[in-house]
Amino acid sequence: MSQRIRLFQVATGNLGSEMIGRVQRHPDLELVGLHCYTPDKIGRDAGEIVGGDPIGVIATGTVEEIIAARPDVLTFHGVFPDEDLYVKVLEAGIDVVTTADWITGYHRDTNHPHPSGRKVSELIAAACEAGGSTFYGTGMNPGLNQVLGVVCTADVADITNVTTIESVDVSCHHSADTWREVGYGRPVDDPALPGMLQKFTEVFADSVHLKADCFGLELDEVRFEYELGACTEDVDLGWYQLPKGSLGGSYIKFVGVVDDVPRVETHLEWQMTPHTDPSWDIKGCYLTQVTGDPQIYNKHMVFPGPGNDLSKPEDFASLGMTVTGMPALHSIRAVHQARPGIITSADLPLRAFGGRFSPEVRQRG
């Protein structure tokens, strides 16, 4: 644990900005570079870009500068993947850990074919082989939430169904591009809406495949099911507008079936506003429900740290970004030590999912 891993980060949006500060306190990591896509960020100090003090890391804007810095691992925190960047970095022998739309690769291969016509997973696998590097995708959900779901079955015999559920208010996730892609704000009777929802959330089908793999279960298919909540009034969130009658909440299910029976599921209970019809009882947590012998109901609740207040929008948003990005940071050492190629959470040891104590505690120790 004494040798720190040289880390190069990509992007400083909502998630990337939060991770700049988190990296500084992580004992495994040394931030050696920052890649930005916005021209006015290039040449500036990473700390200043995210609203803090200078940290001595200057943002760059080319893949060549990433490779020249010779990092061990690159973390990618953009909203959407940059697969051409992935390939070049992996070919250079640099491992990649991403929070952007990747768990197993099923979704990217199915919905977002590469311009070359090849499957994205084939391109990434070839790049890993050429560079002897490793590629891993994670996050909170999909990602850690499914790991929690798998762990909850360790004491269960004769499982019949495992369902992981995200039941959250998503208005704190200030990514207008994301919500436009899934159709929030469009009329609920728009015939394009179901297809948009499925295409841009099907990374959660990856999470079903991941869980089934851990259970040794061969699925016949993964089905998409949905309910739409129409806004009952005009809603102005400041950063996003939802007209009356538009999509303001949804209940999405990705259901893995065997012999036409649901066996492994991921549910997304999302609310941008409580003023929808229908509406759902948002619980503000992550749930695992296991039927079997015995049966399990597990609630994973996330609360703000000392000095933070969920009534403040900025603290609420920060909390969401923290739980999304930290599974990636904590996994980096295990990913760097893993075999070359595309890996999933099923390939990593338990320590990949362990957090780190604060610097103050470590110093006292």
N, C-alpha and C positions, 0 to 999 in steps of 0.2 A: 504493500500500500504506500510505500515511501516515494516511489517514482510517480510523479504527476504526469498526466496524459495531456499532450499538447492538443488543444481544441481550437478549431476554426468554426465560427458560427455564421450561418446564413440567415439574414433578414432581421429587421427590427420593427415589425408590426406589433400588434398587441402582445402576442406570445413572445416574440423575440426580444422585445424591450424588457419584459419581466425576467427573461432568462439571463440577460446580461448581468443583472444584479445578483441572481442566484448562483451563477458560475463563480463569481468572485469569492463566495463563501464556501464553495465546494472543495473539500480536501483532495479529491482525486484529480482536479482539473486545473489547467493553466490556459487561459484564453490568449491565443497568439494572433488572432485575426478575426475580422468581421467583413463579410461580403454583403453589399447592399445593392439593390436594383434602382433605387431612386438617385438620380444624378446629384442632387444637392446634399446628399448624405456622404458621398464619397469624398475622402480627404479630411473628414472630421473625426474627432475622438469619439469612440464608442460610448463612453460614459456621458458625454455631452449630448449625443444623439438621443439618448433615452432619458434626458432630463436630469442627469446627475453630475458628479464631479468627474474630471478627466481621469482615465485609467491607463493611458499610455498605449492604447490600441487604436490604430487609425483605420477607418473603413476603406476598403478597396472595392473594385467593381468588375474584375475579370477573373475567369477561372485560372488563368496563368498565374495570377498573384496568389491564389489559394495554394496551388501546387508548389510554387516557389517558397512559400512559408514552411513547407514540410511538416504539416500537422500530422498527428496520429489519427485523429478522428474529426469528421465534419458533422456538425449538427445542423439540420435543415428545419427552420421554423416558418417557412413561407406558408401562405394560405393554400396555394396549389403547388404541386410538385414541379420541379425543373429536371426532367429526366435526362436531358442532354448534359446538364451539369453533373448529375449523379454519375453518368457513364465516364466522363473525363476524369473525375476525381477518383472513382473506384479503379480505373485503369492505371492511375498513378500510385496505387497501393495505399490509398487513404480510405479508412472505414467510414461508413455513413450511417448515422442514426437520424431518422426523420419522424416528425410528427404530422406530416402532410399526407393524409389519404392513403396510407399503406399499412396493412397488417399481414396479409398472405400474398397479395398481388392479384387475387381473383378479380376484384373490382376494377383495377386499372386495366387488366387484360380484357375484361368484358366490355367496359364502357368508354375507355379512352385509348384506343389503339395508337401506337406511335406513327408519325408521318411516314416512316420507312415501310410500314405495313407489317412489321414484326411485332410480336407481343412484347410489352414493356418488360415483363419478367425475363424473357429470353435475352434482351439487351443487357439488363442489369446483371444477370447470371454470367453472361459472357465477359462483362467488364470486371466482375469479381474474380473470375478465373484468370484473366489477363494480369490483374494487379495483385492477386493473392489477398484480396480485401474482403470485407464483410459488410452486408447491408441489412439493416433492421429498422422496422417501423413500429411505433408505439404511440402512446398518449394516455389520456384517462379513459375515454370512451369514444371509439373502440381502443382497447389496450388494457390498462390495468384492471378495468372493471371486469373483463372476461377472465383475467388471471384470478381475481377474487372469486369469481363464480366457479372456476375449476377447483380452487382450494377448498371451497365450501362442500365439495362432494367427497373429500378424503375420508370422512367417517360414515359414508352412506353405502349401504348394500342395496343391490337391485334397483338402480336408478331407473325411473320411467320418464322423467322430464327435468331439464335444467333451463331456467329462464333468468337472464340478467336484464335489469330494467334501469334506465336512466329517467328519473322523474324530476325535471328541473325547469326553472324559469330561465329562458335563454336570452332575455333582453340585455343581460350584462355582456354578451359576446358581441362587441361592436365591430363586426365585420360585415359591412353592407354587401360586399361581393358574394359572400357565402350565402346570405339569406336571399339575395336575388336569384342565385343559381337554383335554390330549392323551391323558389316560388312564393315565398312569404311576401304578402302585399298584393299578390295577384288575385282576381276574383276566384272564389272557391269553385265556381262552375266552369272555369277555364278548362277545356278538355286537355290542354297540354300539361296541366298541373300534376296529375299522378305520375306521368312519365318523368317529369323533372325531379319530383321527390325521390323516385326510385333511383334514377341515374346518379344523382348527386348525394345519395345516402347509402349507396350499395356497398361502401366500404364496411358497413355493419354486417353485410352478408359474410365478409371476410371473418368477422368475429365469430360467427356461427361455425364456419369451417374450422377455425382455430380450436374452439371448444370441442367440437366433434373429434378432431384429431387427438386431443388430449384424452378423450374418453375411449379412443379406439373404436369409434362408431362410424360406419359408412353410411352417409346420407344419400337418399334418392334424389333430393333436390332441396333448394332453399327458396321458399315462397315469400313474396312481398305482399303485405296487407296494410291497409291504412284507413284512418278516419280523419276528416278535416274539420277544423273549427273556424267558423266564419266570424269575423269581428262584428260585434253588435253596435259599434259606434266607431267614429274616426279616432284613430290613435296616433299621437305624435310622440315618439320616443326621443325627439331631439336629433338623433343621428339616423333615424329611420321612420318612415311614415307607413301606416297601415290603414287604408280607407275602409269605411264600413262595407261589410260584405266580402272583404278580402281575407286571405289565409292569415290567421294570427295564432293558431295552435294546431297541433297534430298529434296523432297517436299512430306510430309506425311500428310494424312488426316484421322482422325477418325470421322465418320459421323453417328450421331444418326438419324434414319429415323422413320417416322410414315406414314403408308399407302404408302410406297415407296417414300416419299418426304423427303429430307434432312431438319431437323429442328434444331438440336443442333450439332455443329461441333467444333473440335479442330484441328488446322493446325500447322505443324512444318516445317518452311522454314529454312533449315539448310545449312550452307556453311562452309566447312573446308578450302576451297581455292576458289578464284573467277575463277580459270582456269578449268572450267568444261563445258561440253556440254550435255544437256542444262544447263544454269545457271539462277539464279534468281536475281531479284532486291532486295537485302537484305537491309532492312530498319533500322536494329539495334534497334528494339523496340518491344513492345507488343501491339497488336491491338485488338480492339473489333468492330465487325460490327453487327449491329442489323437492320433487316428489320421489319417494322411494322409501326405504326402511333403514333409518328413520327419515322423517321429512325435515327440511331445513328452511328457515326464513332468516335471512341475514340483511341487516341494514347498515350501509356504509355512509356515515354522515360526516360532512366536512364543515368545520367551524373556523372563523378567523383567528389568527394568532393574537397574542397580547398587543394591545394598542391599536387594533384594527376594529372597524365597525361596519357590519353588513348593511347598515342603513345608509352608508355613504356609497354612492355608485362606484367611485374609483376603487374603494376597498373590495367591493363585491366583484368587480371585474378582475382585480388583481388575484383574488382567490381562485377564480376559474382558470386563469392563465397559469397559476402556480401548479395546480393539480394536473394540468395538461402537460406541462413541460418537465416537471420533476421526474416522472418515470423514465423519461429519455436521459436526463443527466445521470441518474443513479445507475442506469444500465450500461453506461459507456465503458467502464472497465471490463465488465463481463463480455461485452460485444467485441472489444479490442482483443480479448484473449480467446474468442471463439474461432471456430473453423472458418475458412473462407467460404463465401457464397451468400445466398439469401437465407436468412434465418428468421424464425419467429420466436415468440415468448416460450414456446414449448421446447426450444433448443437451449435455453439459458438456465443456469443454476439458480437456486433460491436466492443467493446473495445479490443477484441482479435486480431483485425487487426490494432490497433493503435500503432504507434511507441512511442519512449520516447525522451524527450528533453535531450540535453547534460548535463553532470554534472555541467559544468560552468553556464549554464542557470538556472538550478535548484538551485544552490547555490546563485545566484543573487536574485532569487525569494524568 
